[in-house]
Amino acid sequence: MDVKIYYILLLLHPYLSMWWRSFPGAGRQSWEALVPGYNYFVAFKISCHKPWWVLLLLVPGVHIIMWMVVNVSYIRRFGYFTPVDTLQGIFFPYLIFAKIASNPTDYKAETNWANAGEAAQREWSDHIALFITLPVVGHVIAMGIGAVTRERAGVKSKVKEWTESILFALIAAGIIRTYVFEPFQIPTGSMEKTLLVGDFLFVNKLAYGPKVPVTPLSFPLVHNTFPWVNMKSYSGIETCQYTRLPGFGQVNQNDVMVFNYPSGDTAVYDPRMPMGLMGHDYHGIVIREAVRLWMDENIKGKPKFVQEKIDSLAKTNPAFQTNQNALYNTAIIEADRQILNRYGKSLVDNFDSWANKARHMIAVDKITQDNSGETIKHYGIIERPVDKRENYIKRCVGLPGNTIEVKNSVLFINGKPAWRAPNQNLQYEVTNFNPLSEGSMKDKFGLELKRNDFYQSRTSPELYTVHASLDELKKLKAYFTESKFTVYREKKYAKTDKPTYSEMIANLDKFPKDFHINNTITDFNKITIPKKGATVKLNSTNIAWYRRVIHAYEGHDLKETKDGIYIDGKKVSSYTFAMDYYWLMGDNRFNSADSRVWGFVPEDHVVGRASLVWFSSDPYGGFRWSRIPSLIK
C-alpha cells in the first residue's frame, strides 16, 4: 500500500478516535483535537509528556511505530492496561477510543509506580510491548539488568524502562542508518587492494542525498534478512515511490559507491551462505542451469568426450601428466566446448524453453548446482524491492551520457584512457616464474598467497597468474628479471567471424547476455550509458543493451516480435530514458562481478559514497591497525 494512504489515515485518525471528546478529560480544549498536526502535538503531550515526538510522524516507516506509541500511551492514561487493551491499542484502537469518548473523566496523568496494584495492573501489557519492540532479546536485556539491580519504589519497572529505551534506540538507529550514514563490511575481494576483505566502512548517504526507503517499515539494524533465521526483516504493507532527498553533492567520476545490486530483483536462498545471504545472480543461475539441463538430457555420451580429451591432452602436453587436476579440468572445458559446437544449435534455437525449465526447477524443486557441479537444495527464491537488494560496492567509472569501452584491459571513457586508481589490480600471466616464500612475497611485493594475489594456473601448469597494481608490478619486474609478465586477455572472436555455438553460449556470461554480442572482461564493446531525458533509437541489433532498463528498471511491458518492438502495447522505434544510469567496476579488475556482468546501475539503486574505513579485521587473523582510520579514495 502506498505510503500516502497511511499519511491520509494519520490525518483522519484523530477524528475517527473522537479526540475532541476525550481531550477535555485531560484538561485540553476540544478545538485542539480538530487542528491537523497540532492535535498529535497535544496527544503526545497528554500521553507521553513529549510533544516533540510529533516530528517523528513525518518519517516514513517510523510514523507507524509512533502512531502505535501515541495510541497505547493515550489509552493507558484513561485506565486501559490489560494485555488485550495493549494489543488493541497497537493494532486497532478505535473500540477503546469510543469507550474513552463516551466517558472521558477517567484520565490520570501518571501511573503511581509506588502503588503495587497499579504497577501490577500493567505488568503483562508492558511485557507485550517489550516483546513487540525487540522479540526475546529485549527480555533478555531487561530481565538480565533486573536480576542484578534492585527495583525502587515509585520508579518505573525495568521492563517499562527498557521498552522505552530500546524502542527509541532502534528508532534513532533506523533514522541515522537510513538517512545519514550506514556501516558496511567488505565481503569479497572485488575492490582489492583499495579496500580489503574485512574492512568496515561508513557509507555517507548525505553525499548524494539519502533515499526514502521503498519499504520503510523494516527492522533498523539489519538490511533485508534476520541473521541465521532466514526471515525477511521488512514488510511490504507500506511502500514509497523512489524519492531522493537533497544531498551535499552528486555522483562524481571515480567515486567509490555503495549501491543496491541491480541483478538482485530475484534471488536464490543459498543455505551454505552465512546470515541468510542469497546466490548473487539469479539470472546468471538460470542461464547456467538451462545449459546444464540441455546437456544432461541430450548429451548422454559426455564422459566419452571427456575421456577422449584427457587422452589427447596427456599425449600432447607432458606437463599435464604430473598435474591430474589440471588435466581433468581442462578436459572438461574442452569437452563441453566440443559438445556445444557440434550439437548446440538445438540449445540456441530453443533457449527460452530451456530457461523456463530451469526457472521451474529452481522455484518449484528448489534445486540448483554451483559452479563445481555440486547439487544444492536451497530455500527457494524471493523477489527483492529495490532498497532491499544486496548492497554492493564498486568504483563509479562511467556517468550518465558517457561512452565506455574496454580494449585489452584498458578502460576508455569518451574515447580517452580512464584514470587508474593507485591500487587497481590487473591480472598478468607470468612465465619462467619461481615465487619466493609466502612471507617474502608479502614483505617484498605486498602479494599474499591466501588472497590469491599469485597462484599456479590449474589448466596450464607452466603458467602463474599474478594480480598486481602498477607499483607492485614494477617491483616484481625489477626482481624477477627473467620472468615475462603479460596482461591477461580473454579470447574475443573478430566481428567478421561467425561465432561457434559454444561462443554464443559464452556470450551469455557478460552483459547484455545476448547470443550475438561478444563482450569479455578484457574487451568490452563501446556503449553509451543511458542518461535521463536522452532518447535512443531502438532496433533488433541494439535492443539487447536496453531490455532491463526498459522492463526491469523503468517498469514497462516490452515485447520483441518480427514486426518490431512494442512498449506498453505500442510499436516504437525509440525510447527516452526516465532515469540516470552509471557504470561501475571493481578495482580488482579480474576478480570483480560488475557492470561488465550485469550492466547499468540505475539512479534509484545508488545508496551512498563509501567515505571512511573505521575498522579492519584480517579474516585470516589479527587487525590491520594501519588502516584504522583511513579515508577512501
N, C-alpha and C positions, 0 to 999 in steps of 0.2 A: 504494500500500500504506500502511495506517495506520501512523503513527509508533510506536504502541505495540508493533507487531510488531518493529520494529527494536530497540527497547529490550529486548524479550524475547530477541532474538538476541544483543544485547550481554551480557546476563546469562548466557546459555548458552555464549558464545564461549570463556571460559577453560577450560571443561570439554571442549568439542569439540577444543580445541587441546592438551589434556593438559598444561596448565601445571604441574600438581602433579608431573609427572615431569621437567620441564626447570628448574623453579625451583632445585632443589638444585645443578644445574650452575653456576648463577650465585651460589651461596653463600646462597641463601634456603631457608626451610623449606617442605616440601610442603604443610603445612596452610594456609599463606598463600594458596595458589592456590585454596583452596576457600571463602574468605570473600568473598561478593559485595561489590563496590565496592573493598574493600581489595586484592583481587587485582589490580585495574587500577592502584591506587596503587603496588604493588610492581613491576608490569610496566613502568610508566613510569620508575620509579627504575632498574630494571635496564637498560632500553633507551636512555633519553634523559637519565637523571640529573635529571629534572624531574618529580618525583612529583605536584606540584600541578596538572599538566596533566589529571589525572583529573577535575577540576572541569568542564573543557570538554566532557566526555562528557554532561553534563546539558543542554547547549544543543542544541535540535533543529536538524538540519542540520549543525552543527559536529561533532556526535558521530560522524557517519560519517567525516568527514575525520580526526578524532583516532583513530578505530578503525584507519584505514589507516596513520596515523603510527606508532602503537604496534606494529602488526604488522610493518611494514617495518623499523623500528629494532630490533625484537626479533630477527628472523631474521638481521639483519646481525651481531648480537652473537655468533651461532653460525656465522658464516662464509658466509652466503648473500648474495653480492654481485652476481651476474650480472644482466643486463637481464631475463632470463626469471624469475629469482628475485624481482626487484623487482616485476614485473607480477603475479606470483602473490601476493606479499605485499600488494599493493594491492587485488586483486580476489577472490582465493580462496587464502588462506594455509594451508589445512589439510593439504595434502600435505607441505609443508615442515615444518609443526609436528609432523607424525607422524614425520618423519625426525629432527627435533631430540629428540623424546621418546624415541626408541629409542637415541640416542647423545648425551646432554646434556653431554658433557665438553668440547666444543669452544668453550665460552664464552670470549669475550675482551672485557674491559671497554671498551677503546678501540681505535680504528684508529690505527695508528702512521703518521701522515702523513709522517714523515721517511723511512719505508721506501717507496722508489719502487714496489716490487712491490705493496704493499698499496694504495697510492694509485691505481695503475693498475688494480687489480682492480675498483675500484668506480667508475671514471670514467664509463662509459657508463650505469650504473644511476642515477648522480646526474643525468646529462643527462635521463634519462626522468622522474625525479621533478620536475625543474625544469620540463620541458615540460608535465607534467600540472598543476603548480601554476599556471603562467601561460604558456600557449602562445605561442611566438615572442617575445613582449615580454620574458618572463623571461630568455631567452637574450640578447637584445639588451642588456639591462641588465648581466647577468653578464659577457658577453664584452667589452662596452664598458669596464666597470670593469677587467676583467682586462688589457685592452690598454694601459692607462695606469698600471698598478701592477705591482709585481713580486711573484711568488709567493715566499713564505718557507718554508724547510724546516721541517717539523714542524707547519705550520699548515694548517687545512682549505683545500681548493681554493676558488676563487672561485665555482664552480658550486654546491658544497655550502653555502657561506656564504649565497649569495643565495637558494638554495632555501629554507633555513630562515627567512631574513629576510622574503622575500616572502610565504611561506605564512602566517606568523603576523601579518604586517602586514594581510593580507587577512582573516584570521580576526578580528583585533581590529576592523578597519573594519566587517566584517559585523555583529559583535555590537553595536557602537555605533550603526550605521545602522539596525539592526532594532529595538533596544530602548531607545535613549536619544534621539538626535536624527538628523535626516536633512536634507541640503541639498536645496533645491528652487528651481527657477528659474521666474519668472513668464513663461509663453509667450504669453499673449493679454491683451487689454485688458479682460477682464470685471470686474476689480476696480479699474480706474482710477476716481478718482485716489488711492484709498487705497494701492494697490500698482500699480507701473508695469511695463510690459514691460521686461525686462532686470534687474529686481530679483532678487537672490539671497537666499534666506531660510534660516533654520534652523527646522525643524519639530520642536517639542517633543513627543516621544512619551510622556514620563512624565506629561504634564499630565492625560491621561485614562486612562493605563495602556497600555503597549505591547501590541500583538497578537502572539501566537505565529504565525509565518507559516503559511499553509495549505500552501504549497510551500516548506519550509525549505531544501531542497537547491538553492541557486542561487548564482550568482556575485555577490559582495557589492557591487561598485562600480557596477552598473547595475540598472535597475528590472526590465525584462522582456525587453529585446532588446539584443543586442550591436550597438553603433553600426556603421552602414554595411554590415554583412553580413546584416542581416535574419534573424538566427538567435536562437532563444529562449535566454535566459540562465538558465533554471531547468529543473529536472527534476521530473516528476510521479510518480517512482517512490516518493517518500515524501510523505505528506500528513498534515496535522493537522486536527482539528476546531477550529472557532472557539473560541479561548480568549484572554481579555484579562487580563493581569497587573494587580495593583493599581497605581494611579497616585496622583498628588498631589491630584486633584480630579475633577470631572466636566464634561461639556459645559455651558457656560453660554450663555444667550441673548446673541446678537450676537458670539460668538467667531468669529474668522477661522479656518476649519477646512480642513485638507487631508484628502481622502478619496479612496477608490477610486471611479472613475466607475461609477455603478450600471448605466448602459446599455451598459457595455463588456464584458458577458459574451461577446459575439461582436463581432469587429472585422474590418475590411477593411484589408489591407495596401495602402497608397497609395504608389506609387513616387515621387510628387512630394514627399512629406513627408520632412523631414530625419531622419536617425538612426533610420529604421525606424518612425516613429510611424504609427498607423493612422488611417483615416477615423473620425471621432468616433462617430457614432450609427448603428450598423448597422441598427437597427430603423427609424430615420428614412429611411435609404437605401432600404430595401425598400419603404416606402410611396411614396417619390418615384419609384422605378423602376416600381412597379406602375401608377401613374398614367401614366407615360410610355409604357409598353408598350401600355396600353389606347389611349392617344391615337394612337400610331403605327399600330396595327393597325386602328382603327375610324374615325379621322377623316382621310381622305385629302385632304380639301379644306381643311386648316388654313391653308395660305398664302393662300387666298381670304379667309378670315375676318380674317387679319392685315391684308391689303391694304385691306379694307373699313374696318377700324378706323383705319388710317393716313390714309385719305382723309377720314374723318369728323372725326378729331382735328385735322387740318391746317386744315379749314374752320372748325371751331368755336372753336379756340384759337390765335390768331395767334402766341403765344409759342413754340409748338412748331415753327413754320416756321424759326426760327433755331437750333433745337437738335434735330438729326436723331436723335441717340442717345436723347434723352428721348422723342421721338415714337415711335421703334421699340419701346423698352422698354415704354412704356405700351400700345402697340397689342398687343404680345404678351400682356401681363397681361389686357387686356380681351377679347382673342380667346379665350384659354383659359377665362376665366370664362363667356363666352357659349356656348362648346362644351360645357362641363361642365353648365351649366344646361339645355341643350337635349337632350343625349344621355347625361348622367351616370347615369341610373337603372341602366343595364346595368352600369356600373362599381361602383356602390354595392351592387347586389344580388349581384354575383359577385366581391366584392373579395378574398376568401380565395383564389380561384382565380388571380387576377392576382398576388397577393402570392407565391404558391407559384412562379409562373413567374419572378417577379423573383428569388426566392431561388435558383432553379436557375441562372438566368443569372449571378448574382454568384458562386455557388460553383463551377459547372462551366465556364462560358465565361470566367469571370474578367474580366467586362466590366461597367462601370457608367458613369455620367455624373456630372459635377459640376453645380453649380447654373447654370453658364453654358452647359450643353449639350455641353461637351467630352467626348468618349469617352475613358475611361481603361482601359487594360489593366493590371490590378493583379496582385498576387502571391497572391491567394486570401484566404480567410477563416480565422480562427483563434478558438478558444474560449479565454477567459482565466479562470483561477481568480480568486477574489475579490482576493487580495493582489497579483496581477499585472495588474490592470486599471489603466488610466492614472490617474495622480494628478491630481486637480482641486483647486482652491482657491476657496472662496466664503465668504460670511458665514452663520452659522447663525442664522436669524431665527425659526425655529419649533422648539420642543421637543416631545417625546412628549406627547400629550394636548392640546396647544394647538389652537385653531381658527385658521385663516389665511384671509384674503380680501384681494383687491386690487380697489379701486374707484377708477377714474380715476387710476391710477398711485400711489395711496396704499395702503400695506400696512397691514392691520389684524390685530392679534394679540389673540385673545379679545375681539373687538369694539372694541378701542381702537387708535388710530393708533400704529404701531410707532415705536420710536426710530430716528432717521435719522442715519447716520454723517456726520461733518463733511464728508467728501469724496465723499459719494454723489452720483452724477450722475443727472439726469433729462434726457430729450430734449424739446427745445422746437422748435416750428415758429415761424419768425420771418418776418414780412412787413415791407416797407419797410426793408430792412436792407442796408447797404453797408459790409462789414467793412473794417477797416484793413489795412495790410500785414501779412504773416505775422509779422514780428518784433514789430510793435507789438501785435498781438493777444496774443502770448505775454507780452510785458513788462507790458502793462496789465491783462490779464484772466486770464492763465495758460492760454489756449486755444492749442493747437498744431494747425496745419493737417495736419501729417504724421501726427498721431494721430487725425485725423478728428473733432476737437473741434467743428469747424464746416465746413459744405460746402453747396454749392448742390444743391437737390433734382434728381434725374435725371428725375423724372416731372412735376414742376411747377416749371418754371424760375423762376417768380416767388417761390418759397419758398426759405428757407435752413433748414437743420437745425443746431441748436446743442446740444451736450452740456455741461451745466454744473452745478456744485454751487450750493447756495443763496448762498454768498458771491460766487461768480463771477457768478451771475445778478443779484445786487444791483448789482454794478459795471457790468454790461452795461446794465441799465435806466437807471442814472444817466447813462451816457454816450450811449447811443443812445435819446434821449428820444422820437423819432418812430417807433421800431420797436415792433411788437406781438409779445410773447412768449406763446405758448400751449403748455401742456403737451400733448405728442403723445398721441393716444388712438386705439388701433386700433378699427376698426369691430366692434361686437358687436350681433348681432340680438336683439330682445326675446324673452323666454321664450315669449310668446304667439304669436310669428311662426312660421310653418312654414319651416324653413331650405331654401334652394335647394341643389341638388346641389353646386355649387361651394363653398358654405358648409360643407356636410357634409364634403367632402374637406379643406377648410381646417382643420376641427376636428382632423384627424389630426396637425397640426403641433404641438399642445400637449397636455400631459398632461391626461387619461389616454388620449389618442389614440383617441377614440371619436366616431363619426359624430354622435351626438346630444348631446354635451356641448360647449358653446361656451365656450372659455376663450381669452383673449388675454394678451399680456404686460402690458397696462394694466388689464384687468378679468378677475379670476380668481374663480371660484365659491368659496363658503365650503366648507371641508373640515376635518375633524378629523384631525390627524396620529396615526397608529397608535401605541399605547403597549403595552409588554409586559404581558400579562395582561388587557388590555381586550378586551371582546367586542363585535362589531358585527353587527347584523342584515344579512343578505345577501338581495338581490333583484335582479331583472333591471335595475333602474334604477341601483343603486349599485355593482354588481359590477365595473364598469369601473375604479373607483378602486383596487381591491384585487387585480386579476388578477396583477400582477407580484409583489406582496407574497406572495400565497399560493403561486404556482407557481415564480417565478424565485428569490425570496429565501429562502422558508421551505421550498421543496422538495417541495411536494405536487402530486399529479396533480389538475388542475382541469378539469372538463367542464361546459359550459353547454348544456342541452337545453331543449326546450319543456316538458319535465316538471319542470324545476327545476335546481338547482345541485348538482353532485356533487364531493366532495373525497375523493380516495383511494377512489373507488368507492361512497361513502356519501352519500346525499342529505342536504343540510344546509340550515338556514335561518339559521345564524350562524357566526361564526368568531372564535376567540380568538388574538390575536397572540402570537408566540413571542419577538419582539424589539422593542426600541425603534426608533423612526424619527425622522428630522429633516428639516426643510425649509430648504434653502439657496438663497440668491440672491446674485448679484453686485452689488457697489456701483455698477457701471456698468449701471444697471438696463435700459437699452435696447440693450445690446450684450453680453448675457450668456445663454449656454445654461445654464440652471439648473433648479431643481425645477419651474419652470413648463413645462419641456420634457420632462424625464424623471422627474419625480415624487420620491417619498420616498427618503431616504438611510438604508439600514439601519445598525444599530449596528456590524455586523461589517465595514462599509466605512470606518469612521472611522479615520483614520491618526494624526492629532495636531493640535495647535494651532500655527498659524503665530505665531512669537514675535518674531523679530528679522530685520531687513534688515541683512546683514553686508557686502553689496557691491551696487553698482548701476551698470550699464553701459547707456547710451543706445544702442539699436540703430541710431540714425542718426549715431552718433559721439560719443565723449567719455564721461566718467564723471560720475555725479551725486554729487559729494562731499558735498553737504548731506544726503544720505540715509544716509550711512555713519558709524556705525551708527545705526539707529533702531528703536525698539520698534513693534510692530504693534498698532493699536488698532481 
